[in-house]
Amino acid sequence: MVANTLIEIYTLIFAWNLYVAIWDVLAGTGIVLVPFIFALINNFKDNYEEGDALSAIKGVELSLVGMVLVLMLCVIPYKGWEVSLATLKYDLEAPDCHPPLNTEGSGNNTSTAYDDSFSGMGGIGVYKPVAWALVEFISTAITHTAIKSMSCVNNYEFMLMRISEVSIQSPELRKRVRDFYETCYKVALKRFEENPLALPANISEVEDIDWIGSRIFQNTLNEFYQHPSAYVRNMDMYGFTRQAAIRPSDAANETGANPTCKEVWAGEEGPGVVNTALGLRQLILNDIPQDQAGDILDDWMDWGSQVLTVGVADGATKEDLIIKMILQADAANLSSQTEVDLSNNFDTEKAWYKAAADSFFAGAGMLTSVDQFLQSHTMRQLVKVAGPMLLALIQMVVIMAAPFVMVLGHYRLSAFTSVALAYFTFEFINAIWAASFWFDNHILDIYMSQAGWLDIATNGFLVSAVSAGAIILLPGVWMAIMAYAGSGMVRGMGMGGIGGGQAAGANSFNGATRRMGGAAYGRMNSGGGKGGAK
């Protein structure tokens, strides 16, 4: 038995353990014999009324043989093969170019928190019917092969989710960022509004004046962060050195180190100075933590930055991009302590139609800022994580319901086929979501890297619409197709075959059993189940 998701390891063991318990209760109370009793009574009743004893005997023989075969293969757990956490193997397949390390192994050693949480299931051994083993094998094999055939793609959504959860951890660094905003950025922004520069039409994200590390503010000589009045006093407490001979701001003040705003952001500079004091930029980079998936900054520099860049980007640009996103995603936390607003709302040359579009999209609940964009992708990513868990729970319910379905279905092969098709239908949703994952990240790459920054309203709307539609609509379409095809298949099986009426001599028996169980089968034709094991 092979699971496709970590949670499925435990839902499978739990479900088959309950299946055996439920079947034992049904067998111990004699309920499992009820379909045989009804079959005999109704078959003889209908045929004796017509005076055809030979047909009655033939019908009973053929029908009972079919029911017994279905019972043996599809219902009764096979005691010759025990399955436990130690024997259950998992194999996680996803079109992710950077999958986690624990993608395969045994159920009792996943190297995750699941091992401790479900350690109580280690001593459970379960059994299942032979036909169910085949159904699980085929369902998982098809799903696994479909996912494996997809080429890999960078998991940009997960990367953005990781960034959205980053906040400045150091209280001292948070205070320095707030002070820099008040002392340097707000003053530079006001100076720009009073005497604006002619900005390029396609200004890059790192140059844009909508964040405190704007390269325009840093690099414009004798303006903004290098203006004679743009300096921060008494920074010697943070390692800056007084350089009165070469730093005009130090010469203008009798004591202390008073570096320019550019130095406070980028680090101390000047003749003979070799980074004696780190700037806020480097301190923020050093503050980026690691998470369970690894080093966020390393992954961003390696592949994550491709979601926002086209072609080859230098390391400094990649670093500025992640700093900008972290600051803007963390703006809510900063503004809770001060009036800092880093939410990307500082465009000074916005035409009326752009302002109107922003108002429309904001009124429609669409996302127009980086922090909101990252939060929305975090929610979608969490839905994609929760989705397979829900499918595993649905699979568990289908397995638990199978004994009742077979008893109420008079051990007909069509009843088992209905449950098996539902099981496969839900199992294959994993492949549909994998395809959605593949397209989502490619579309995210197209609209974010080639069409601009994250906070373009149309970009956010397009990516959100495609992602949400793929998560919800595609599985719905798949289930509708399978429900239509599966119901036709089951109806066809009801015309003959094992457990569903075996020959012309069983026609009257079929009529009786259909009267008793037809309603139950009609409901089962579109039944649900989620798989992921074989």
Summary of the structure (lengths in Angstrom):
residues: 534
radius of gyration: 33.2
end to end distance: 4.6
largest distance: 122.0
contacts: 1758
relative contact order: 0.15
helix: 62%
strand: 5%
